[in-house]
Amino acid sequence: MAQDQTAQISGYPAVEALRLERRGQVLVVSMNRPDQRNALNAELRGALRQAFDRFDQDPELRCAVLTGIGPAFCAGGDLKEMAETNMQVPPEDSFVILGSKGRLEKPVIAAVNGYALAGGFMLAQNCDLAVASEQARFAISEVKRGRGAPWAVPLMAMLPKRVMMELLLTGDPIDAHRAYEVGLVNKVVPADELLDAAVALAQTIADNAPLSVWAAKQAVELATEIGESDALRASHLLYHRVYTSEDAAEGPRAFAEKRTPRWTGR
C-alpha cells in the first residue's frame, strides 16, 4: 500500500510528538511520546488539533486513524506538566478534542493499542469508531489522582448507568473484551493486526460516498447530543470544586514524586 509522510505536506504540524502517514485516502495519526505513555502535554495537544483541522480540510483524505506508539494508546494529561505548572482548573485547551471546533466533518477511528486512561479514554471516546488490540485497557482514572472527569458525561449515551458508575467510582481499568461487550469498541484484534484492521475499516468508509458518510455522521452526532450539552455544562460546574481542591494538586505532585498520594478530601 502506498505510503508517504504527511508531516511533510504543507499545513500539517511537524513535531516529534506526532507522526503522520498517508495510506491512500486514510490519514494515520500516531502519538509519539512512548516513554511518557503518550501523555498529553501542551505540544502534543496542539499538534493533534492542528493535524485534525488540516485533515478535515484536505480533499485527498476521507478518514483518519488515531493510535499510539509504544505500549500505551494515551495515558491522559501529562501529570508532571500539571505539577510543574501548578495547574488547578485545566484550561480549555487541556481537554483534547479532535480539531479546534470540537466536531470533525470526516470520520476518525481509534486504534487502541494499549492503555487508554483518563484523557486518553476521552480521545478514544471522541473518535467515531474504535478498534482495540487484545492488550488494550480503558479507565477513567481521575479519582485515583484527585482530578475530575467532566469529559466523561457523553459516555452516558454509550454505556449503561451501572457500567458508567463502575468506571467513574473505582478508576479501575476494563480490558478490551469487556469494552467490546459494553459497546465501547467495534472489534478486538490481536496486537499485530491492530493498525491494518483499523486502516482497512477506514478504507471501507473512505470507499463510500463522501456526502452520504458526512450526513450519516452528522445525523448520529445530533441525535446523541440532545440534552447532553446542559449536562456537560453542569458537570463542569460540579468539577470546579474538585479542580481547586488540595487533593487536585496532591495527585499530580505525588505522581511526579513517585509516592502514594495523601488525600485530605479538601
N, C-alpha and C positions, 0 to 999 in steps of 0.2 A: 504494500500500500504506500503511495507516495506520501512523503512527509517533508515539512520544512519548518524552520524555526520562526514562528510567528512573531517572536520578540524583535526580530529584525525588520518587521514591516512597520512603516510609519504609523504612529498613533498608538501603538501598544507599548506598555511600560517595559523597560529593560532593566530589571533589578535581579539580584542574585536570589532573593527570597521567592521568586516566582518564575517557573518555567512554562513556556507556551509553545505549543506544537500544533501544526495543522495536519489533519488527516482527512483529505478530501474536503467535504463540506462541514467537517466537525473540528471544533477547537478543543484541544486537551489542555486544561489549566492545572498545573501541578504546584502545590505549595511546597516550598523547598527550604524548610528550616528543620531538618530531621533531628539535629541534636537538641532542639527545643520542642520536639514533638509537634512541629509546625504551629507553635503558639502564635497568636495574632498580635504582633507588635504593630506600631504605627506604620512602618514601612510596608508590611505585608497587607494590612487593611487597605491602605491607599492604593497599592498595586492591584489588588483584587477589584476594587471599584473601577479603576481606570481600564483594566483589561475587559471587564464585562460591559462597560459603557461602549468601548470600541467594538467588541464582538456584536453588540446589539445593532450597531450601525454598519457593520461590514456586510456588503451584499453577497460576498462569496461564501459566507458561513451561515448555516441554518440551525445548528445545535451545538451545545458545548458539554464537555465532561469535566467535572471538578474532582481532583483527587489529591492525595498527599504523598510525598516522597519519604521513605523510611517506614518505621514500624507504626506510626500513627497517622490517621487522617488529619486530625487537628485537635489539640488539647484545650482549645478555647483561648481566652485572653491571656496575654503574657503577664503572669503574676509578678515576676521580677520587675518588669517595667512599671507595673502598678505600684509596687512597694517603693521603687526608686523615685517615682514622681509624686508620691503621697496622694495617689488618686483616691477620692471618695466616691462621689457620684460619677459614673462613667460618662464622658462626653458623648454627644450624639454619634460621632463617627466611630466609637468603640463597638457599637452594635453592627456587626458586619452584615451588610445587605449586598446582594448581587447587583452591582451598578449603583449609581448615585440617586436614582429615582425610587428605588425600593421594589420596582417591578420591571422585569425584562419582557420584551416583546417575543423573544425566542426562548425555547425550552433549554433547560440545563439538567444534566443527570449527575448525581453524586456517585462517585465510585469510592466507596468507603473501605479503605484498605486496612484499617486498624482502629485505634481508639478515636471516637468522636465524642468529646467531652465538652459540656457547658457550651461556650460559643462555637465550638466545633460541631456539636449537635445542632446548634442553630443553623450553621452553614448547610449541613446535610438536609435539615428541615426546609430551608429556603429553596432548595432545588426542587424541580418538578417531579422527578423520579429518583430512585436510589437503587443501586446495585451494591451489595455488600460481599466482601470476602468472608470466608468462614472464620477468619481471625478478627473480624470487626466487633467492636463493643461500643455501646451507646450509653451515655449517662448525663443527667442534669445534675452536676456535682457541686453546684454553688453552695448548698447547705454545709458541705464539708470545708468550705473556705470562708464562711460568714458573708457570702455575697448574695445577690438577688438574681432572679431569673424571669423578669417580666417578658422577655422574648419568648418564653415557653407557652404563653397563653394561646397562640394559634394552634398548638398541638391538641387542644380540646376538640378541634374539628376532625382530628385524625385518630384519637385514642379514646377508649372507654375511661370513664372517670376514675375507676379504681386503679387502672394501669397508670394513669397520669399522676395520681396521688402517690403511688409507689415510687415512681421515678423522682418526683419532686421532694418527697419527705425523707427518703433514705439516701439519695445521692448515689446509690449503688448502680453499677452497670448491668445492662442486659446484653446477652450475646446476639449474634446475627440471626440465629434461628428463631429466638423469641421475638426479635424485631420484625421478622417476616410474619410470624404468627399474629402479631397485633397490628400489622399493616404499615409499619414504618418503612419497610423496604420492599421493592418489587421482586427481587430474586436474590438468592445466595449462591455464590460460586466459589470454587477453590481459588486460593490466593493467586496462583499463577495464571488464572484465566480472567481475573477481575477486569483489567483495563480493556482487553479485547472484547469482553462481554458488554461492557458499558459503551464502548465505541460502536459495536455492532448495533446496539439498541438505538444509539444516537443516529446512526446512519439510516436505520429503518425510518426514523422520524424525518430525517433530512430528505429522504426519498419521496415523502408525501407532499401534497400540495401546500405550499407555504402559507397561503391565506387561510386555508382550512385549519392548518395546525395553529396558526395565530388565533383564529376565532375560538377554537376549542379551548385553548389555554386561557384566554381572557374570560370566557364564559364560566369555566370551572372556578377561577380565582374570584370572580364577582360573587358567585353563589356561596362560596365559603366565607366571604368577608362580611356578609350581612350580620350585623350585631357584634362582630369581632372588634371593630375599631373602638367602640366605647369600653369594652372590656380591657383592651390593651392600654388605653389612656388611664383607666382606673388602676391597673396593676402598676404602672409607673409611679403613681402617687403612693401606693402602698409600699413599694420598694424603696422610696426615698428615705424612709426611716432606716432601712437596712443599710443602704449605701453610706449614710452619715454616722453609723454606729462605730464604737470602738472595735467591735469584732470584725467589721469590714476592713479595717486597717490591719488587724491582727492576723487574719488569714493569709494575705499575701506576704506579710512580714515573716510569719512562721515558715511559709513555703520557701522563701528566699534564704532563710537561716537553717533550713533542713531540720526543723524540730516540730513537735506536736503543738498545734495551736492551743492557746489558753483562752477559752471562751469565757466571757463575762455576762453575755446576754444584754449588754448595754451598747 
